[in-house]
Amino acid sequence: MVRVWLIIGVIAAFFYIYSIVDCALADGPRVRGVPKAAWIAIVVVFAVIGGILWFMIGRPRRALPAGPRTMAPDDDPDFLRNLERDRAQQERIRRLEQELTDLDDTPKKRPGEADGHRDA
C-alpha cells in the first residue's frame, strides 16, 4: 500500500510542478477567469485542486488558424477546373506528338525528284 501512495505522491508532484509552469508561461491577456497572478497563487496554494481548476477554467484555449479552411480536392472547383485543363493540354500534346511521328514516317522528296520516281 505504501508503494501505491508513493506513486500517487510522485504523480501529484509532477502535476503540481507542470501546473505552475504552464500557468506561469501562459499568455497573460488570454487567461480566463481571474488574472494570471491570481491563478499562479491558486495553483501554488491549493496544489492539485488548483492545478485541476487551472486546466478546466483558467487556461487559454488554443487559437485556431486564421487562414482559410482547407477543402478536399473533390470539393474545390479550382482544382477540378485545373484537372480538366490539364487533361485537355495532355491530349493536345499527345496529338502533336502523333503528328510529328507521322511526319517523320513519311518519305522525304529530294530536290529534282518527282512523285517518288527518280529520273535515270
ROTILUM-239786 format. One record per residue: residue number from 0; residue in one letter; x, y, z of N, C-alpha, C, CB in turn. Coordinates in steps of 0.001 Angstrom, whole numbers. Glycine has a CB too. Layout:
BEGIN
nr, rest, nx, ny, nz, cax, cay, caz, cx, cy, cz, cbx, cby, cbz
NUM, a, X, Y, Z, X, Y, Z, X, Y, Z, X, Y, Z .
...
//
This chain:
BEGIN
nr, rest, nx, ny, nz, cax, cay, caz, cx, cy, cz, cbx, cby, cbz
0, m, 818, -1201, 0, 0, 0, 0, 865, 1270, 0, -932, -5, 1211 .
1, v, 2038, 1138, 602, 2943, 2271, 663, 3411, 2640, -745, 4147, 1957, 1572 .
2, r, 3654, 1617, -1565, 4074, 1881, -2941, 3013, 2650, -3703, 4386, 578, -3662 .
3, v, 1770, 2313, -3541, 673, 2998, -4237, 644, 4470, -3834, -692, 2322, -3923 .
4, w, 749, 4730, -2514, 737, 6122, -2056, 1976, 6880, -2546, 660, 6176, -519 .
5, l, 3099, 6190, -2637, 4313, 6815, -3140, 4157, 7183, -4620, 5518, 5877, -2943 .
6, i, 3592, 6289, -5419, 3364, 6563, -6841, 2363, 7708, -7011, 2854, 5291, -7565 .
7, i, 1304, 7701, -6234, 315, 8790, -6298, 971, 10116, -5915, -893, 8495, -5362 .
8, g, 1834, 10104, -4909, 2530, 11316, -4488, 3460, 11852, -5575, 3323, 11045, -3222 .
9, v, 4171, 10964, -6255, 5070, 11387, -7325, 4269, 11972, -8486, 5934, 10204, -7809 .
10, i, 3175, 11317, -8849, 2319, 11831, -9927, 1757, 13192, -9547, 1168, 10844, -10233 .
11, a, 1308, 13341, -8301, 762, 14627, -7839, 1843, 15709, -7860, 175, 14488, -6410 .
12, a, 3066, 15370, -7505, 4155, 16349, -7519, 4457, 16803, -8947, 5422, 15757, -6871 .
13, f, 4511, 15854, -9888, 4733, 16229, -11289, 3596, 17098, -11811, 4880, 14976, -12163 .
14, f, 2353, 16738, -11479, 1212, 17530, -11917, 1262, 18936, -11324, -96, 16839, -11529 .
15, y, 1631, 19034, -10065, 1737, 20326, -9379, 2780, 21220, -10066, 2107, 20117, -7889 .
16, i, 3951, 20662, -10337, 5012, 21431, -10995, 4592, 21821, -12407, 6324, 20622, -11035 .
17, y, 4005, 20875, -13143, 3569, 21161, -14508, 2501, 22259, -14517, 3028, 19884, -15176 .
18, s, 1579, 22220, -13565, 527, 23240, -13484, 1117, 24627, -13237, -471, 22890, -12371 .
19, i, 2074, 24720, -12323, 2698, 26009, -12029, 3433, 26541, -13261, 3672, 25878, -10837 .
20, v, 4203, 25696, -13927, 4964, 26124, -15108, 4014, 26531, -16235, 5910, 24993, -15587 .
21, d, 2976, 25736, -16469, 2025, 26048, -17530, 1317, 27368, -17252, 1001, 24919, -17681 .
22, c, 933, 27584, -16013, 262, 28830, -15632, 1206, 30021, -15779, -258, 28742, -14184 .
23, a, 2455, 29859, -15376, 3419, 30962, -15459, 3762, 31316, -16906, 4694, 30601, -14703 .
24, l, 3752, 30338, -17807, 4118, 30586, -19196, 2935, 30966, -20081, 4786, 29375, -19757 .
25, a, 1730, 30935, -19532, 547, 31270, -20326, 536, 32753, -20674, -737, 30893, -19568 .
26, d, -70, 33070, -21801, -194, 34452, -22254, -1178, 35181, -21327, -672, 34517, -23752 .
27, g, -696, 36182, -20610, -1496, 36876, -19590, -2856, 37389, -20033, -730, 38006, -19082 .
28, p, -2944, 38143, -21124, -4245, 38681, -21529, -5256, 37610, -21950, -4053, 39645, -22660 .
29, r, -4801, 36415, -22292, -5721, 35381, -22766, -6203, 34462, -21651, -5057, 34560, -23840 .
30, v, -5658, 34624, -20437, -6067, 33778, -19315, -7515, 34083, -18961, -5142, 33994, -18083 .
31, r, -8279, 33022, -18710, -9707, 33193, -18416, -9952, 33186, -16904, -10537, 32077, -19095 .
32, g, -11042, 33787, -16490, -11438, 33792, -15080, -10837, 34954, -14330, -11034, 32500, -14415 .
33, v, -9788, 34698, -13589, -9117, 35727, -12795, -7768, 36061, -13443, -8923, 35255, -11314 .
34, p, -7103, 37135, -13004, -5801, 37488, -13593, -4760, 36369, -13417, -5277, 38784, -12960 .
35, k, -3743, 36426, -14221, -2710, 35390, -14236, -2037, 35239, -12870, -1661, 35712, -15299 .
36, a, -1715, 36337, -12211, -1064, 36268, -10897, -1946, 35537, -9884, -735, 37684, -10386 .
37, a, -3244, 35770, -9959, -4161, 35076, -9046, -4181, 33578, -9343, -5588, 35661, -9161 .
38, w, -4120, 33211, -10627, -4101, 31793, -10970, -2834, 31126, -10435, -4200, 31608, -12492 .
39, i, -1717, 31813, -10543, -470, 31240, -10016, -599, 31016, -8510, 741, 32170, -10325 .
40, a, -1175, 31986, -7812, -1372, 31840, -6359, -2318, 30680, -6046, -1928, 33150, -5755 .
41, i, -3393, 30548, -6819, -4348, 29453, -6590, -3666, 28104, -6796, -5571, 29584, -7535 .
42, v, -2880, 27991, -7857, -2208, 26710, -8137, -1176, 26401, -7057, -1527, 26742, -9529 .
43, v, -453, 27414, -6581, 569, 27171, -5560, -69, 26809, -4220, 1468, 28407, -5399 .
44, v, -1099, 27530, -3838, -1704, 27312, -2518, -2516, 26019, -2468, -2596, 28493, -2148 .
45, f, -3313, 25758, -3487, -4220, 24612, -3445, -3679, 23376, -4171, -5543, 24999, -4044 .
46, a, -2438, 23398, -4575, -1728, 22278, -5207, -2544, 21579, -6285, -1329, 21272, -4161 .
47, v, -2942, 20334, -6051, -3574, 19529, -7099, -4927, 20110, -7501, -3745, 18078, -6629 .
48, i, -5718, 20533, -6558, -7039, 21100, -6884, -6869, 22409, -7652, -7875, 21338, -5591 .
49, g, -5897, 23223, -7282, -5620, 24449, -8025, -5190, 24153, -9459, -4543, 25261, -7316 .
50, g, -4383, 23099, -9648, -3979, 22695, -10987, -5159, 22221, -11816, -2936, 21606, -10909 .
51, i, -6046, 21451, -11205, -7244, 20991, -11914, -8101, 22181, -12319, -8063, 20015, -11037 .
52, l, -8293, 23136, -11389, -9076, 24342, -11710, -8414, 25134, -12829, -9240, 25232, -10460 .
53, w, -7085, 25234, -12801, -6363, 25964, -13853, -6640, 25350, -15228, -4840, 25962, -13567 .
54, f, -6527, 24030, -15325, -6718, 23384, -16619, -8174, 23397, -17074, -6220, 21962, -16558 .
55, m, -9104, 23381, -16129, -10521, 23362, -16515, -11082, 24757, -16786, -11341, 22694, -15430 .
56, i, -10645, 25766, -16035, -11268, 27085, -16122, -10337, 28157, -16666, -11763, 27500, -14773 .
57, g, -9118, 28241, -16151, -8270, 29394, -16428, -7399, 29342, -17661, -7422, 29610, -15307 .
58, r, -7028, 28170, -18083, -6083, 28041, -19198, -6685, 28591, -20488, -5675, 26570, -19390 .
59, p, -5903, 29387, -21230, -6403, 29909, -22505, -6644, 28776, -23501, -5414, 30929, -23094 .
60, r, -7658, 28961, -24288, -7938, 27970, -25330, -6949, 28138, -26461, -9389, 28102, -25854 .
61, r, -6738, 27057, -27180, -5850, 27130, -28346, -6471, 28032, -29397, -5576, 25718, -28932 .
62, a, -5630, 28830, -30014, -6098, 29689, -31094, -6181, 28868, -32374, -5160, 30918, -31280 .
63, l, -7297, 28978, -33067, -7444, 28298, -34347, -6761, 29118, -35424, -8936, 28071, -34692 .
64, p, -6231, 28477, -36453, -5571, 29233, -37518, -6557, 30190, -38183, -4964, 28277, -38566 .
65, a, -6071, 31396, -38473, -6934, 32429, -39035, -7091, 32305, -40545, -6391, 33790, -38693 .
66, g, -6313, 31464, -41172, -6350, 31332, -42626, -7626, 30651, -43109, -5141, 30556, -43107 .
67, p, -7781, 30564, -44416, -8968, 29923, -44962, -8971, 28423, -44670, -9053, 30168, -46468 .
68, r, -10150, 27893, -44561, -10304, 26472, -44278, -9918, 25666, -45518, -11761, 26148, -43840 .
69, t, -9184, 24599, -45307, -8769, 23782, -46446, -9923, 22893, -46886, -7528, 22927, -46091 .
70, m, -9962, 22633, -48186, -11007, 21796, -48753, -10402, 20529, -49308, -11780, 22543, -49842 .
71, a, -11235, 19523, -49395, -10824, 18308, -50091, -10770, 18624, -51581, -11804, 17112, -49794 .
72, p, -9887, 17988, -52320, -9775, 18302, -53751, -11090, 18127, -54511, -8714, 17428, -54381 .
73, d, -11903, 17169, -54115, -13173, 16955, -54816, -14153, 18099, -54618, -13807, 15668, -54352 .
74, d, -13979, 18883, -53558, -14882, 19995, -53273, -14378, 21330, -53801, -15104, 20100, -51797 .
75, d, -13141, 21364, -54258, -12527, 22612, -54694, -12750, 22816, -56196, -11017, 22617, -54366 .
76, p, -13580, 23809, -56586, -13855, 23997, -58009, -12622, 24389, -58814, -14915, 25044, -58185 .
77, d, -11680, 25114, -58224, -10455, 25480, -58941, -9628, 24242, -59271, -9619, 26466, -58110 .
78, f, -9544, 23332, -58320, -8795, 22100, -58546, -9429, 21286, -59673, -8730, 21266, -57254 .
79, l, -10760, 21164, -59656, -11450, 20404, -60699, -11291, 21061, -62065, -12931, 20261, -60359 .
80, r, -11349, 22387, -62109, -11171, 23116, -63362, -9757, 22892, -63903, -11441, 24627, -63157 .
81, n, -8777, 22909, -63008, -7394, 22679, -63429, -7190, 21251, -63930, -6436, 22966, -62275 .
82, l, -7909, 20294, -63345, -7815, 18921, -63838, -8268, 18820, -65286, -8646, 17986, -62966 .
83, e, -9393, 19455, -65590, -9922, 19421, -66952, -8964, 20123, -67918, -11317, 20079, -67005 .
84, r, -8419, 21252, -67497, -7477, 21981, -68335, -6223, 21146, -68583, -7107, 23322, -67686 .
85, d, -5719, 20496, -67532, -4531, 19655, -67680, -4810, 18460, -68593, -4051, 19167, -66306 .
86, r, -5998, 17887, -68473, -6356, 16754, -69317, -6394, 17182, -70788, -7722, 16169, -68887 .
87, a, -6989, 18346, -71069, -7059, 18852, -72442, -5653, 19153, -72971, -7942, 20123, -72508 .
88, q, -4800, 19696, -72123, -3440, 20008, -72534, -2653, 18723, -72844, -2729, 20822, -71438 .
89, q, -2826, 17693, -72027, -2154, 16417, -72275, -2627, 15794, -73590, -2403, 15445, -71109 .
90, e, -3928, 15897, -73863, -4470, 15371, -75121, -3885, 16125, -76312, -6011, 15469, -75133 .
91, r, -3772, 17433, -76203, -3199, 18248, -77285, -1736, 17869, -77531, -3310, 19755, -76944 .
92, i, -981, 17678, -76458, 420, 17275, -76584, 507, 15901, -77253, 1114, 17249, -75193 .
93, r, -374, 14977, -76882, -372, 13640, -77482, -644, 13718, -78981, -1420, 12741, -76801 .
94, r, -1622, 14546, -79382, -1944, 14705, -80807, -774, 15313, -81570, -3193, 15582, -80981 .
95, l, -136, 16337, -81005, 1006, 16968, -81674, 2167, 15980, -81825, 1467, 18212, -80889 .
96, e, 2412, 15177, -80796, 3474, 14179, -80898, 3148, 13148, -81974, 3689, 13485, -79547 .
97, q, 1865, 12776, -82076, 1457, 11833, -83108, 1657, 12424, -84504, -6, 11430, -82908 .
98, e, 1302, 13709, -84649, 1512, 14380, -85938, 2992, 14432, -86291, 928, 15802, -85908 .
99, l, 3845, 14722, -85319, 5293, 14743, -85570, 5802, 13354, -85956, 6047, 15255, -84325 .
100, t, 5295, 12334, -85306, 5693, 10969, -85637, 5261, 10622, -87054, 5094, 9970, -84635 .
101, d, 4033, 11018, -87426, 3543, 10765, -88782, 4391, 11497, -89817, 2075, 11190, -88910 .
102, l, 4781, 12723, -89513, 5621, 13475, -90439, 7000, 12840, -90592, 5762, 14915, -89967 .
103, d, 7546, 12308, -89518, 8853, 11656, -89582, 8777, 10356, -90377, 9383, 11380, -88170 .
104, d, 7638, 9680, -90370, 7485, 8407, -91061, 7276, 8559, -92563, 6335, 7652, -90473 .
105, t, 6820, 9704, -93052, 6590, 9882, -94488, 7930, 10068, -95187, 5650, 11097, -94762 .
106, p, 8090, 9455, -96380, 9359, 9613, -97099, 9521, 11046, -97602, 9439, 8623, -98279 .
107, k, 10732, 11531, -97518, 11007, 12899, -97942, 11423, 12902, -99408, 12106, 13543, -97059 .
108, k, 11037, 13927, -100138, 11418, 14077, -101544, 12729, 14843, -101609, 10303, 14806, -102363 .
109, r, 13612, 14360, -102455, 14871, 15068, -102677, 14665, 16063, -103795, 16031, 14086, -103014 .
110, p, 15446, 17112, -103799, 15316, 18061, -104909, 15554, 17353, -106236, 16306, 19236, -104744 .
111, g, 14704, 17597, -107182, 14822, 17005, -108507, 14002, 15742, -108658, 16255, 16708, -108808 .
112, e, 13423, 15240, -107583, 12578, 14047, -107656, 11141, 14474, -107907, 12682, 13202, -106353 .
113, a, 10447, 13654, -108658, 9046, 13925, -108913, 8242, 12694, -108588, 8816, 14361, -110365 .
114, d, 7268, 12814, -107786, 6340, 11747, -107410, 7028, 10474, -106953, 5446, 11431, -108560 .
115, g, 8125, 10607, -106285, 8792, 9437, -105732, 9563, 8607, -106744, 7797, 8580, -105073 .
116, h, 9585, 8959, -108053, 10366, 8232, -109063, 11577, 9055, -109421, 9518, 7923, -110331 .
117, r, 12673, 8366, -109584, 13887, 9065, -109979, 14046, 9014, -111490, 15118, 8456, -109285 .
118, d, 14478, 10138, -112020, 14757, 10140, -113450, 16137, 9553, -113674, 14658, 11574, -114044 .
119, a, 16239, 8609, -114611, 17513, 7972, -114857, 18201, 8453, -116089, 17339, 6534, -114942 .
//
